[in-house]
Amino acid sequence: MQDLAKITSLTGWPEIRKSLETSFSSTLQMPSYENVDLQIRIAEENEVRGLTRRQIVFTLTETELAMAWLFLPEGREDVPGILCCHHETPYGKDECAGLEGNSRMAFAQHYAELGYVTLAMDMPTVNRRASSKREPYDTTAFYRENRKTSFAGKTLADHRRALDIFSEVKRVDPTRIGVIGHGIGGLNALLLSACDDRVQACVASCGFTRFATDKNAGIWPHIENTVLYPEIKKCASDKTFPFDWEHILALAAPTPLQIITSLSNSVHDNPKSCQKAVSSAAKIYKLLGAPGAIDHFTHHDGHVVAPETIEVADDWFERWL
């Protein structure tokens, strides 16, 4: 595993980055949708609190469709877009849209009210993409049908496809795209930032702990049937991981990252290890001339989105988008 602390100049970084990208890609086994034309259909449209809320249907593959909520603030042009990744809730995108669940998780509605175009879609196995025979986030059936793709890789490919939608919305400035998520949504937001240069700002709350300190690496905490990446799970017994979270964060550099971690009542085994990952990745940010583009905010509110968390996220997007 590459020790980022030993990188003292940019001379060797391109080669190291390429190696990390290869390892990242091999581990996540992400499917490609590049050869499938993006087709979007409006299934429903409503005016809500001064916003236009559309339910859209779009193509992932030639045989797979997905649904999303698209929010458009009225009377605004060339505005930033924010992809909102839901946390480990059965409501999926509907919670992001403020239709179900916890109102503090209604990221899509919240940021649309602040003037951003926002988008939220369901992860596989959740809400409109759920199987009637399985609980949400149960990946058992997924792996029976997808032997060469990880669940995290599939979700990552879906979110990359969601970014394509912003390029089709004429009111969005494609050079100002952000992503936000809490819990498993925070993990998804970081993975997207690591592999897609279109992301210009990211806020990730309670999304990870380092594999090296995770008793159940490769599995989402407290949901044992949610295997995110089988290759990482295989490495958990002897702790010989191909990379860790500091490498994922470094791959995102110099994209602005706001990491938010709960130090009390966290779902993760060792949330304090997040600081080690951030500190290591920060060395790469500094070498790239962006020392202020990665930040770590900690709190003791547990695995929740508190009002203070929203304030931190709001400030981050206002600063970078």
N, C-alpha and C positions, 0 to 999 in steps of 0.2 A: 504494500500500500504506500502510495506517495506521501511523504512528509512535507506538507506545504511550508513548514517553518524553514526548510532548507533551501527554498527558492528565494534567492536574494536579488535577482534581477529578472528582467523580462526576456533575457536571451534564450533561456530554455523553456519558457512558459508555453509558447505555441505548440511545441512537440509534446509537452506534458499534458496540455489541454486536449490535444488530439487523442492521446492515449486514454484519458479519462472519458472522453466522449464515446470512444469505442467500447470501453468497459460498461459505461452507463447504458448504451444502446443494447449491448449483448445481454445485460441483466434484465432490462425492462421488456425487451422483445416487443417493441411497439409496432402495431400494424400501420400500414401506409394507406392514406386515402387520396394521395396526390393525383391519381389517374381517374378519379371519379368526379364528374362535374357536380358542383354545388348547386342544388336546386332548393329554393325556399318558397314555402306556401304559407299564407296567413290563414290560420284556422279560426281565430277569434280576435276581436279588437274591442277594447273598452276605454272610456275616459275615466281616469281615477285620480282624484286630488291634483288636477292640473297636469296630469301625465297621460300619454297614450300607452296603454299596456296591450301588447300583442302576444298571442300564443302562436308560435310559428312551428312549422314542421319542415325539417331539412334532411338532406341526404348525408349519410355517413359512408355507406358503400352502395353498390348496385342493388343490394337486397335488404339493407337496413336503414330505417329512418329514425330520427330522434325529434323530440319536442323541446321547446325552450320558451321562456318568457323574455320578451324584448320590451324594454321601457324606453320611451322617447319623451324628453322634456319639451314642452311647447315653446315655440318661437326661438329656438336656438339652432345655430348652424356651426359646423366645424368644431364640435365639442369632443372632449376625450371620451373614450369608451372604457367601461370596466366590466370584466368577466367576473361573475360572483359564483364561487364554488361552495356548495352546501356542505354542512358538517354531517356527522353520522346520525341523521334523522330519517325516519321513514317517509317524511313529507318531501324530501328532496328539494327540487327547484321551487315548489310551492311555498316552502318556508322562506326562501330567499326573496320571493315575490310578495311576502306579507300576507299570504292567503291562509296559511296554517302555522301552528306551532308558536315558537318564541318570537315576539316582535323585534327583539334585539338582533335576531339573525336575518332580518329582512333587508339584507345588503342591497339587493337590486332596487327595491323601492326607495330605500334611504338615499342612495347615491343618485338616483334619477331625480329625486326631489332637490338635490344639490346642483343639478344641471348636467349630469353625465348621462350618456346613453349607456344602458346596462343590459346585461344578458345573463340568464341563469338556466342551466340544463340539468337533467337528472344524470347521476352516475349509473352505470350498468347495475342491474339487480334492484333498483330503487324506484318507487312510485310508479310512473307509467311504464317503466322498463323492468318492473319486478315480475317474478314468476309466482304464480298462485300457489305453487307447491313448496316454495322456499321463503325463508325470512329475508328481509332486506340485508344486503351486504354479505350474504352467504355465497361464497365463491365456488362451492362444490360443483354445481352444474356448469358454471362458466369454464372450469378447467377440463371438464369432460368434453366440452365442445371446442376448446381453444388450447391445444397442447403446446403450441409454440408462441404463446402470448401470455404475458403476465397481466393480472387484473389492473395493476397500477399502469402498465404500459397501454392497455386498452383505454383506460380512463384518460390518460395523457393524450392519446391520439384523438379522442373525442373532443377534448378541450382545445386542442390545436385546430380542429375543424370548426369549433365555435368561434375562434378568432377570425376565421375566414369570413364569417357573417358580417363582422364589423366593416370589412372592405366593401360589402355590398350595400351598406347603409350610408346614403349620401351625406347625411348630417354628421357623420363621425370623421374626426381627424385621425387617419390611420397611423400617424406618427406619435399619437398620444394614447396608448392603450395600457390599461392597468389590470391587475388581477388581485382578488382578495378571497380569503377563505379562513375558516376556523375548523379546528379538529382535522378530520380527514380532508376537509376542504383546504385547510392550510397546507397540508402535505401536497395536495394536488396543485396548489398555486405555486409552490416552490419548484416542483418538478417541471411545470410549464415554463417558469422563468429560466430554468437551467438549460432548456433546449429550444427555446423559441425567441429569436431576437426581436420579435414584434412587441413583446412585453417591455414596457418602459418604466413600470413601477409595480411593486408587489408588496402586499401586506399579508403576512401569514401568522395566524394565532394558534398556539398550542398544536403545532403540526408534526413535531418530531422529537425524538431523542436520538442520540448517536447509537448506531448499531452496536458498537463495542460495549455499551453500557445497558443494552436492552435485553432483558431476559427472554423476550419473545420476538426477536428481530425478524422482520419479514411479515409479521402479522399485526393487524391493527389492534391496539390494546383493548382488552375486555370483550373483544368479539372474535373468538377463536376461529370461527369459520371464515373470517375475512383474511385470506392469504394475499398479501399485496404483491410480493415478488418471491416466487419459489426459490430462485437462486440464492437470495439473501437468507431465506429460511434454512436452506441446506448448510449455510456457512455458520449458523448460530452456535452449533455445538462446539466447534473448535475456534470460533472467533477469527477466522481467516477471511475477512471480507475484502472484496476487490476494491471497494471505496467506502467512504463514510459520508456523513452529512456535510462535513466541512468541504468535501470535494464537490458535492452537489451545489452548495452555495457558491463555491469558487467558479463553477461553470456558468453561473448566472452573471458573474461580474462582467462589466461594471453596472448592470441593471440595478437600480435602487431597490434594496430589500429592507423592509421593516419586519423584524422578527419579534413576536410577542410570546412570552412564555409565562405560564403560571408556575410558581414555585411551591404552592400549597395545594393539596388535593388534586394534583395533576393525574391524568390518566396514564402518563408515561412513567417508566421506571425511574429515570434519573433526569429530570428536567434541567438540573444545573449543568448537565453535560452540554446543553445547547450553547452555553457561553463559550465552551472550548471550541465548538464548531464555528461559531461566529468570529471568535478571535483569530482562528487559523485562516478562515476565508478572508478576513479583513486585511491580511497581509497582501493578498492578491489584489484586492481593491485598491490598496495604497500604491502598489506597483503600477497599476493601470491609471493612476492619477485621480481616483475617485474615493478617497478615504472616508468622506462623509456620506457615501451612498449605501452603507450598510449600518444598521442600528439594531440594538437589542433592548427591548423594553420588557421589564419583568413586573409581576404583580403577585398578590396572594389571594386572589378572588376565586381560585379553583378553575375547573374546566368550563368556563363560561365566557361570554362576551359582556363585559361590564361597560358602563357608560364611559369610563376612562379609556377603555380599549378603543371604543368608537372615536373618541377625540384624537387619540394617537393616529389612528388610520386616516381620519379626515385630514389631519395636518400633513401627513405623508403624501397623500394624493394631491393636495393643494400645492405642496412644495414642488413635486416632481412632474405632475401632469399639467 
